[in-house]
Amino acid sequence: MGFFTYGAFEDVSYVGELFGISFVNSEPFIWVFKYLFAPCLLIILFLYIKELPKTKFKTFQRDIFTHFVFLLAIFVGSLSGFFQLANATLGEQTPVKICGEAVKYHINTNSKNVPTSYEVTVRDGNYQYILKLSKNHFDSLSGNNKYCEEWTRGSLGFLYRWK
């Protein structure tokens, strides 16, 4: 049951990406961690304390604690997917132009050295944006030092673009 729960929550964290939404600087995850970590921690601690008297041995108590710590991490991480989708589909959407110098190109790879995502860092004045792009878009920018495209500021304030 535990692994199924972890897998289900982990899949939910990709809701925004499944709908083809690309975000800037991991803003949804940072926002969820900043504002929802404490309430989630309280809920998980309550569930842990409620479950603790049912265990007879110290090793089981430690296992339950470990289980709840993993549950907290995955639950908080999975909430970002819902907020990505809400940001892009609900409320007012404002166009924002990101123009600046592309200062860094980066390809993220998995353990088998297969590319998983493509990022470009754009310096726009005093601010740097880390933009996740599709492979084709990344390849078209690789030789170019200038970046200028329109993104959208969603209802929760996160910059995003439909892929």
C-alpha positions, 0 to 999 in steps of 0.5 A, spaced: 500 500 500 505 504 501 509 504 495 502 505 491 501 511 495 508 514 493 507 512 486 500 516 486 502 522 489 508 522 485 504 522 478 500 527 481 506 532 481 506 532 473 499 534 472 502 541 469 507 538 465 502 533 462 497 538 460 503 541 456 505 547 461 512 550 462 514 554 468 519 559 470 524 557 476 520 552 479 515 557 482 509 553 483 514 548 487 517 553 491 510 557 493 507 550 495 513 549 500 513 556 502 506 556 504 503 549 505 509 545 508 507 547 515 500 545 514 501 539 511 507 537 517 501 538 522 496 534 518 502 528 518 504 529 525 497 528 527 496 522 523 503 519 526 501 521 533 494 518 532 497 511 529 503 511 534 499 508 540 497 502 535 504 499 535 508 495 540 515 495 538 520 501 537 522 498 530 515 499 528 514 506 531 521 508 527 518 505 521 511 508 521 515 515 522 519 514 516 513 512 512 510 519 514 516 523 513 516 520 506 509 521 505 510 529 507 515 530 502 511 526 496 504 530 498 508 537 498 511 535 492 505 533 489 501 539 490 505 543 486 502 540 480 495 542 482 497 549 483 500 549 476 494 547 473 490 552 477 495 558 475 494 556 468 487 555 467 483 559 472 483 567 473 486 572 470 492 571 465 497 577 463 502 576 458 509 578 460 515 579 455 521 576 457 527 579 453 534 578 455 541 575 454 541 567 454 547 566 459 547 559 460 544 553 456 543 546 460 541 539 458 538 535 464 540 528 464 538 521 467 542 516 470 543 513 463 545 520 460 539 520 456 536 528 456 530 529 460 529 536 460 532 543 456 533 549 460 536 556 458 538 561 463 536 568 461 538 575 464 533 580 463 536 586 467 537 584 474 533 578 474 535 571 471 529 566 469 531 559 468 526 557 462 524 549 461 524 549 453 522 543 448 528 540 445 526 543 438 526 550 441 532 549 445 536 547 439 533 553 435 536 558 441 543 554 442 547 559 437 543 565 439 545 570 445 538 573 445 532 571 447 525 574 447 518 571 447 512 572 450 510 568 457 504 569 461 503 570 468 497 566 471 492 567 476 497 565 482 503 569 479 507 564 476 510 565 469 508 559 464 507 558 457 503 552 454 508 547 450 
